[in-house]
């Protein structure tokens, strides 16, 4: 059950972007599983992709096509087309060519994306046969259907939409994402598709996306597994009519970056809230580290501890598990006497040991909540980092044990 995740908000259409969704029957009959996105010719498109060495065929092709001024995205769920070798690459290209022929562009103007089971042949016949239906459904108001059409084990679609003003001019940014398991950063940890009507030069757009991903999608983890198919795409149509944003500075740049980070954090946290089997939404804040990398290392050591995650599932204030995780993080000269720790506002560790003020009932009160904060101070410096994670439940095991059935 998703933790504090509601139905999709209203998704503001982005002029110059259309989305069409249909059912191709890739894994389940009568389920929306194929999405086509059309973006105005001349738009800027940026992408960030998985660093997994076994990256899927569509990821390889999308990277190659990104520099060819893409006009279409082709997204399927139900099959990842990863671990499929040369045949998978040929299948992904065949799907790109089918869409290109349907809409009258060259195949390098198509970016493919897939999500689902790894290692199984892509049913490209079903996809190719259904492309005309997805194209026929293209609509500026197609965001809601597309958010539904990219899901795998997600229980709810995920989307966000923001409006902001700079010098009296209004701008918009809208995005959708999917992901619930096999979630751990090494770029963006899921599929996400975001669009804005701001006119932005491609190099600046790429910088904006990379920064936003590092502050959002690269700060979440469900299970520590980085997927083979992670992709995050940002499209800028320029239909708002502003002069082209060509510098990484100025009021418009700062406003766009702020809103992009905000939107990406909403999408990223929605993934955590809908984590497979999740019953807790947990914020992890590590402060007073010597470097940001050190703070992240400690935070991920806590987040990936099966003992911490199962204690969270049990609502058990077994704070010793958190303390042990901090101690085994990659800090060779940690002075444990300077470590402080809290559950929300409850101090549990002071100067490396149990806080004198700590009472079990106070810790239990926090652990009984659906949402909580674990805050750690290392007493080593001024760097801090925050990430978001979940507990580990029986349901997570069931979902992944039955994933191919």
C-alpha positions, 0 to 999 in steps of 0.5 A: 500500500502506497504511503501517503501517495494520492491520485494524480494531480491535474497535469498542466499540458505543455504546448508542443508535447502530445502523448498517446497511450494504448494497450498492446497486450505486451504482458497483460491483456487490456492493460495500457502498456504502450506510450508514444510522445511527440515533441515539436521539431526544434525542441531541446531534449536532455537525457540521463541514463543508467550506468549499469553495465548491462544497460538495456537495448533501448537505453543504448539506442536512446543515448545514440539518438539523443543528439539527432534532435528527437521528435518522438518517444516510444515507451513500453512496459511489460518487457525491459528488453535488457539482457537480450543481446544483438537480437534485443537491439535489433528489436528495439531498432525495428520498433523505432523504425515502425514509429518513424515510418508511421509519422514520417521521420527518420528512425534516429528521431525516435527515442525508445524506452522499455521497462519490465522483465529482464532477459526475455525477447521483446514482443516487437510484433505486438508493439509495432502492430499497436503503434498506430493506435498510440499515434492516433491517441496523441493529445496535449492532455494525454499525461494522465493516461501516459502515467498509467501506461508506463507502470509495472509493479507500481500501485498508483501513477505518479505525476507532478505539474508546476507553474512559475513566473519570471518577470511577469511571464508564466512558465510550466513544467509537467512530468511523470515517473514510474518505479517501485522496485529495483530502485537505487541511484546510479543516475535516475533509478526509474523512468521519468519524462518531463517537459517544460515550455521554456526555451532552453539551449540543449547544453544548458538543459542537460546541465539542469537535468543532471543537477535536478537528478542528483538532488532528487532521483539520485537520493532515493533507494528502495532495495539497493538495486540499480536497474538496467533501464533507468532513463530520465528525459527532459523536453523543452519546447520553447513554446512560452516564447522567451528568448533562448536560455543559453547561460547557466545563470540569471533569474530564469535559469535559477527559477527553472532549476528550482522548480525542476528540482522541486518537481523531480523531488515530488516524482522521486518521493512518490516512487519511494512512497509506492515502494514495493510492499512499503509501509513506511516513508523514511527520510534519512538526514546525515549532518556534520560529515566531513564531505557530502560523499561521506554523508551519503555513504552513511545514509545509504549504509543505514538505508540498505541495512536489512536489519534496519529496514525490517525493524522499520517494518515492525515499528520496532525502535531498535535504534542499535541497528541504526547505530551499528550501520553508522559504525560500519560505514566507510569511515576509518577514523570515526570518533563515536563519542561525537555521534548524535542521533534522533528519531524525529524529535526524539534524541536516542543517541548522545555522545556515542551512547544511549541518550539519558533523556531517551525513553522507549515509549518516545521511540515507539511513538515515532516508529508507529508513524507511517512517515519518520525522520532518522537524523544522524550527526557525525561531529566531523564537519559541515557537510550534510545529505538527505535521502528517502527510503522505505522499510522491507516487508513481507509484501516486498518478498511476495511481489518479487518472488511472484514477479514472473508468474 
